[in-house]
Amino acid sequence: MKTRDDHAGSLASESLDGLIKPAWRVPSWLITSLSLIVVTATWQIFGPQINPLFASYPSEILRAFWKMTVSGQLPTAFVSSMQPFLAGYLLAAILGIPAGLLLGRFRVLDAAFGIYVIAGYSTPLIALVPLLMIWFGLGFMVKMVIIFLLTFFPVCINTWTGVRAVPKTLVDVGTAFCASQSSIMRQIVLPAVLPYIMAGLRLGIGKAVIAMVIAEFLTAISGLGGVIISSANSFKTAEMFVPIIVIMVLAVLLTHLVSVIERKVAPWQSEIADREGI
Amino acid sequence: MSHVQLKDVSKIFGLKVDGRMQITRALNGVTFDIEQGEIVALAGPSGCGKTTALRIIMGLESATTGSVLVGNKEIVGCGHDRGMVFQHAELLPWKSVLDNVKFGLAMKGIPKPEADATASRYVDLVGLSHAKDRRPHQLSGGMKQRVGIARALAIDPAVLLMDEPFGALDSQTRETLQMELLSIHERTHKTIVFVTHDLDEAVLLADRVVVMHAGQVREIISIDIGRPRRDIRAIQTNPEFMRKRMAIWETLHDATPHADPVPEMRPT
């Protein structure tokens, strides 16, 4: 059965391979690097002209970074921040994803609990910090809970939205082939929702970082947030910038990591969407 | 013995329009039989209930009243005795061609090694072995629908149900697939029920055309063109083809007394 379609298919895989040469383009990483260099250089040139009390500049921050690393202040703060950050974030992912799946799939659960998730997402949960301190003290536990609370809702809501966006016709395919509820969930709903879950996890990183700094500001002052506060209080602007930039770099790296994982677990998604643009 | 029987099937939908419930009667006392190995077309304008009828036979929807029998057993919900081909193929985008075909087999509980072999055979049958590892977005519309057909056939259903399977394809690809469907039918003698709004397609493929309008069967028209049907040109110039095409058109035209009620169905 040779047909038009078949010919198109076999030609592409046999004789045309050598002919396909994509036009060379400036790689995206190079553009990003150049942009970083230009911004940093501009900052370095104009930064020193401002009173060091109000602002700092790259070479000064780098010097402070080195000093704080050697003295052990920065590594200690980093480790102390990372513990509640990772615990809270992972807990939010572990509970938020299944919660979103259940809310999206079962109308009764949606009606019973959806309202709390929406409320939790739109309430400024920071307002609960004084109460949380009474419940969980000032140490690791309360910080983890704050990070968990702020991260759980975006992860859960994204997953939930994703389930509701699963095309009905794909679920029909499962039904027509007599798939069980659990097979439909695992083989159709879950893969279709994966891109939404990953988007939720990406948003969650931003939320978790904010939650981490807020927790360190408002509960026992410690970690990277604590370094920001104590440096600011003693007017060491350059030293204040060090943890801010560390957190920024961390958030960017983690976001990138989620994208890498997404391309691993949902490769079809990035193939379908032309994410790179023109 | 009739293979598929619809007995007085009605379907009523509640449709919420501007906050008020409107009752829509999608099917109203639909009764017809389909013989073993027969190809039957459900034809009619949009909204005539033909797709609803097919979905009820598949078990994707339940009839409000009446019953559907497949092989003398009343159906309740889905069943591996029926295989469905969807209008836009509806392949799972994260699965390769081969894995899409294997999906139905896995749901039927076929053990993996056997499912692998069967899926390969059906991917072969629809002429896609060179593309078996591609994902759906790497396929043309025609190739996608071939996978849809392979997926439905792989579970070896007694009845193949197809919902406007070639409606979204360009005319050349459509003709190719129509011919392939006829050739598959020649080899497997499956009972095939398909929905179409294309009168040419209905007469070309079917033994009988169930002409529907407003949720009711208007007429069942037999197409007396012998099988095997292999030459599309010869069939289309056959006087029987033109006669039956006209007969269907007139049935639909009579059903709707307004000037131009079924714009998608005109005689050429």
Interface residues (C-beta under 8 A of the other chain):
Chain A: M1 K2 T3 R4 D5 D6 A8 G9 S10 S13 P167 T169 L170 D172 V173 G174 T175 A176 F177 C178 A179 S183 Q187 I188 P191 A192 L194 A266 W268 E271 I272
Chain B: M58 G59 L60 G77 C78 G79 H80 R82 M84 F86 H88 E90 L92 P93 W94 F103 G104 M107 K108 V126 G127 L128 H130 A131 R135 H137 Q138 S140 G142 M143 R146 I155 Q172 T173 T176 E180 S183
